[in-house]
Amino acid sequence: MTRIGFAITGSFCTIDIALKCMAELAATGVEITPIISQNIDTLDTKFGKAAWLKDEIAKITSIPIISTIVGAEPIGPQKLLDALIILPATGNTIAKIAAGIADTSVTMAAKAHLRNGRPLILAVSSNDALGLGAKNIGLLLAARNIYFVPFGQDNASHKPRSLVFKEEFTIPTIEAALSGEQFQPLLIQH
């Protein structure tokens, strides 16, 4: 059975999409290990309460949620995952991965997983991805074993620096990454 880590970070406006993608992935028969950032674990927002989100994740996967650095660290040495997707991948998370910073449950999971030479898939959701965040995306586009769910500008006239992944390409991107390929086209029109 294929083992996929599914990490959720604090782009709260995409939480419903994250849950939908997680459920669709679970329906393919893979084993999903859920990983959440501290903000997802603790913050109640207008998009939902933290407890509700954790309950929703528990309905999709029977594996306990990883929400700490200590919980994420064994992913590497125990080779727990065949692939790891971060959805949504915020600008902050992308910047930390690009800089080699592992100070959250999600960035530790990414670091631990990458040490095994296995695919890390990023689903960009950032209002500054074409601003200061562009350099980090560029660094990761050139990095080994890092793949992106195709993305594009979601509202070029009102948010010209914003990029968001295209949810229907999530599973095909994971499948391609497991074969060592970047799903194409990478840049799409929203």
Secondary structure, DSSP 4 states (H G I P E B T S, - for coil): --EEEEEE-S-GGGHHHHHHHHHHHHTTT-EEEEEE-HHHHH--BTTB-HHHHHHHHHHH-SSPPB-SHHHHGGGTTTT--SEEEEEEE-HHHHHHHHHT---SHHHHHHHHHHTTT--EEEEEEETTTTTTTHHHHHHHHTSTTEEE--EE-S-TTT-TT-EEE-GGGHHHHHHHHHTT---S-SB---
